[in-house]
């Protein structure tokens, strides 16, 4: 049925990981993401959210700016 509808076969659980990652990428605080996902501990939420390459680049640029005044 999924194939006929053109929908990828993924687990519902995978959607939670995607939601966590997308929320973090949009700048939503990790504590808010924790509440959205219903996790008791933020450590659980941190395991769900995957850091994207653009966020890593941004972190590197910010660190360089803080250390050497580069943008």
N, CA and C atoms as a LAMMPS dump frame, in Angstrom:
ITEM: TIMESTEP
0
ITEM: NUMBER OF ATOMS
213
ITEM: BOX BOUNDS ff ff ff
-5.0000000000000000e+02 5.0000000000000000e+02
-5.0000000000000000e+02 5.0000000000000000e+02
-5.0000000000000000e+02 5.0000000000000000e+02
ITEM: ATOMS id mol type element x y z
1 1 1 N 0.825 -1.176 0
2 1 2 C 0 0 0
3 1 3 C 0.886 1.262 0
4 2 1 N 1.953 1.24 0.808
5 2 2 C 2.851 2.394 0.843
6 2 3 C 3.492 2.633 -0.513
7 3 1 N 3.911 1.544 -1.15
8 3 2 C 4.555 1.651 -2.458
9 3 3 C 3.601 2.267 -3.484
10 4 1 N 2.368 1.814 -3.463
11 4 2 C 1.366 2.355 -4.389
12 4 3 C 1.13 3.84 -4.151
13 5 1 N 1.199 4.244 -2.89
14 5 2 C 0.965 5.647 -2.542
15 5 3 C 2.22 6.502 -2.751
16 6 1 N 3.359 5.839 -3.036
17 6 2 C 4.601 6.576 -3.237
18 6 3 C 5.202 7.09 -1.944
19 7 1 N 4.874 6.405 -0.839
20 7 2 C 5.364 6.802 0.478
21 7 3 C 6.474 5.845 0.891
22 8 1 N 7.571 6.426 1.376
23 8 2 C 8.689 5.621 1.846
24 8 3 C 8.301 4.806 3.066
25 9 1 N 8.812 3.61 3.166
26 9 2 C 8.548 2.745 4.313
27 9 3 C 9.543 3.064 5.422
28 10 1 N 9.103 3.818 6.412
29 10 2 C 9.945 4.158 7.562
30 10 3 C 9.166 3.891 8.836
31 11 1 N 9.916 3.75 9.902
32 11 2 C 9.28 3.541 11.202
33 11 3 C 8.779 4.875 11.765
34 12 1 N 7.712 4.846 12.492
35 12 2 C 7.193 6.063 13.135
36 12 3 C 8.265 6.627 14.064
37 13 1 N 9.016 5.738 14.685
38 13 2 C 10.081 6.156 15.594
39 13 3 C 11.1 7.045 14.872
40 14 1 N 11.364 6.762 13.593
41 14 2 C 12.303 7.573 12.821
42 14 3 C 11.819 9.014 12.702
43 15 1 N 10.525 9.209 12.665
44 15 2 C 9.966 10.558 12.57
45 15 3 C 10.304 11.38 13.803
46 16 1 N 10.417 10.739 14.942
47 16 2 C 10.785 11.45 16.17
48 16 3 C 12.208 11.992 16.072
49 17 1 N 13.112 11.204 15.503
50 17 2 C 14.49 11.666 15.31
51 17 3 C 14.509 12.849 14.343
52 18 1 N 13.757 12.735 13.267
53 18 2 C 13.686 13.813 12.285
54 18 3 C 13.115 15.074 12.919
55 19 1 N 12.048 14.93 13.679
56 19 2 C 11.429 16.086 14.33
57 19 3 C 12.415 16.766 15.276
58 20 1 N 13.12 15.983 16.069
59 20 2 C 14.085 16.549 17.01
60 20 3 C 15.173 17.316 16.267
61 21 1 N 15.707 16.722 15.218
62 21 2 C 16.77 17.362 14.447
63 21 3 C 16.285 18.648 13.788
64 22 1 N 15.111 18.606 13.167
65 22 2 C 14.579 19.798 12.511
66 22 3 C 14.298 20.921 13.501
67 23 1 N 13.778 20.585 14.667
68 23 2 C 13.516 21.612 15.675
69 23 3 C 14.814 22.26 16.14
70 24 1 N 15.841 21.456 16.389
71 24 2 C 17.139 21.987 16.808
72 24 3 C 17.706 22.886 15.708
73 25 1 N 17.609 22.452 14.459
74 25 2 C 18.114 23.258 13.337
75 25 3 C 17.386 24.591 13.21
76 26 1 N 16.135 24.64 13.666
77 26 2 C 15.359 25.877 13.607
78 26 3 C 15.621 26.773 14.818
79 27 1 N 16.533 26.343 15.68
80 27 2 C 16.903 27.166 16.83
81 27 3 C 16.026 26.972 18.053
82 28 1 N 15.201 25.935 18.054
83 28 2 C 14.349 25.66 19.215
84 28 3 C 15.234 25.124 20.336
85 29 1 N 15.058 25.662 21.515
86 29 2 C 15.837 25.245 22.676
87 29 3 C 15.647 23.754 22.942
88 30 1 N 16.729 23.09 23.342
89 30 2 C 16.699 21.642 23.581
90 30 3 C 15.662 21.262 24.641
91 31 1 N 15.433 22.133 25.601
92 31 2 C 14.428 21.849 26.644
93 31 3 C 13.017 21.85 26.057
94 32 1 N 12.781 22.712 25.089
95 32 2 C 11.475 22.744 24.422
96 32 3 C 11.308 21.468 23.593
97 33 1 N 12.358 21.079 22.884
98 33 2 C 12.315 19.841 22.102
99 33 3 C 12.047 18.665 23.032
100 34 1 N 12.654 18.669 24.183
101 34 2 C 12.428 17.629 25.19
102 34 3 C 10.946 17.526 25.539
103 35 1 N 10.324 18.66 25.747
104 35 2 C 8.891 18.672 26.078
105 35 3 C 8.047 18.174 24.902
106 36 1 N 8.384 18.626 23.703
107 36 2 C 7.628 18.214 22.519
108 36 3 C 7.664 16.696 22.364
109 37 1 N 8.836 16.115 22.577
110 37 2 C 8.99 14.666 22.415
111 37 3 C 8.53 13.883 23.643
112 38 1 N 8.315 14.578 24.748
113 38 2 C 7.833 13.914 25.956
114 38 3 C 8.896 13.139 26.708
115 39 1 N 10.143 13.583 26.58
116 39 2 C 11.226 12.895 27.291
117 39 3 C 11.327 13.403 28.722
118 40 1 N 11.647 12.504 29.622
119 40 2 C 11.835 12.874 31.028
120 40 3 C 13.184 13.572 31.236
121 41 1 N 14.194 13.137 30.483
122 41 2 C 15.547 13.679 30.649
123 41 3 C 16.035 14.287 29.334
124 42 1 N 16.746 15.404 29.447
125 42 2 C 17.27 16.066 28.257
126 42 3 C 18.324 15.187 27.575
127 43 1 N 18.979 14.324 28.326
128 43 2 C 19.985 13.423 27.741
129 43 3 C 19.35 12.513 26.686
130 44 1 N 18.117 12.109 26.922
131 44 2 C 17.41 11.284 25.936
132 44 3 C 17.173 12.089 24.667
133 45 1 N 16.755 13.327 24.825
134 45 2 C 16.504 14.197 23.678
135 45 3 C 17.781 14.432 22.893
136 46 1 N 18.887 14.586 23.589
137 46 2 C 20.171 14.805 22.918
138 46 3 C 20.543 13.611 22.041
139 47 1 N 20.153 12.422 22.43
140 47 2 C 20.427 11.239 21.608
141 47 3 C 19.53 11.219 20.37
142 48 1 N 18.371 11.837 20.45
143 48 2 C 17.44 11.872 19.313
144 48 3 C 17.854 12.897 18.276
145 49 1 N 18.352 14.03 18.717
146 49 2 C 18.669 15.123 17.804
147 49 3 C 20.054 14.913 17.202
148 50 1 N 20.12 14.935 15.893
149 50 2 C 21.376 14.755 15.177
150 50 3 C 21.861 16.118 14.695
151 51 1 N 23.145 16.366 14.844
152 51 2 C 23.704 17.659 14.463
153 51 3 C 24.004 17.655 12.967
154 52 1 N 23.474 18.632 12.274
155 52 2 C 23.664 18.707 10.824
156 52 3 C 24.958 19.436 10.483
157 53 1 N 25.411 19.249 9.269
158 53 2 C 26.632 19.901 8.796
159 53 3 C 26.528 21.427 8.867
160 54 1 N 25.399 22.034 8.435
161 54 2 C 25.315 23.502 8.545
162 54 3 C 25.456 23.993 9.991
163 55 1 N 24.914 23.259 10.943
164 55 2 C 25.049 23.676 12.342
165 55 3 C 26.497 23.55 12.795
166 56 1 N 27.186 22.522 12.344
167 56 2 C 28.596 22.348 12.697
168 56 3 C 29.429 23.485 12.108
169 57 1 N 29.148 23.857 10.866
170 57 2 C 29.865 24.977 10.227
171 57 3 C 29.632 26.269 11.009
172 58 1 N 28.374 26.501 11.379
173 58 2 C 28.037 27.703 12.134
174 58 3 C 28.779 27.72 13.466
175 59 1 N 28.843 26.59 14.135
176 59 2 C 29.555 26.51 15.415
177 59 3 C 31.035 26.83 15.215
178 60 1 N 31.622 26.307 14.153
179 60 2 C 33.027 26.582 13.862
180 60 3 C 33.281 28.059 13.603
181 61 1 N 32.381 28.685 12.843
182 61 2 C 32.52 30.109 12.555
183 61 3 C 32.4 30.943 13.828
184 62 1 N 31.46 30.573 14.674
185 62 2 C 31.285 31.311 15.929
186 62 3 C 32.5 31.171 16.831
187 63 1 N 33.067 29.981 16.879
188 63 2 C 34.247 29.754 17.705
189 63 3 C 35.422 30.556 17.162
190 64 1 N 35.612 30.535 15.85
191 64 2 C 36.689 31.328 15.24
192 64 3 C 36.504 32.796 15.533
193 65 1 N 35.283 33.271 15.465
194 65 2 C 35.001 34.689 15.744
195 65 3 C 35.334 35.019 17.191
196 66 1 N 34.963 34.141 18.109
197 66 2 C 35.223 34.383 19.53
198 66 3 C 36.727 34.359 19.833
199 67 1 N 37.447 33.452 19.178
200 67 2 C 38.869 33.303 19.455
201 67 3 C 39.736 34.321 18.723
202 68 1 N 39.414 34.561 17.445
203 68 2 C 40.296 35.364 16.612
204 68 3 C 39.619 36.562 15.965
205 69 1 N 38.365 36.783 16.276
206 69 2 C 37.658 37.928 15.713
207 69 3 C 37.373 37.768 14.225
208 70 1 N 37.353 36.53 13.751
209 70 2 C 37.075 36.273 12.334
210 70 3 C 35.59 36.03 12.157
211 71 1 N 35.099 36.352 10.95
212 71 2 C 33.685 36.071 10.681
213 71 3 C 33.534 35.057 9.603
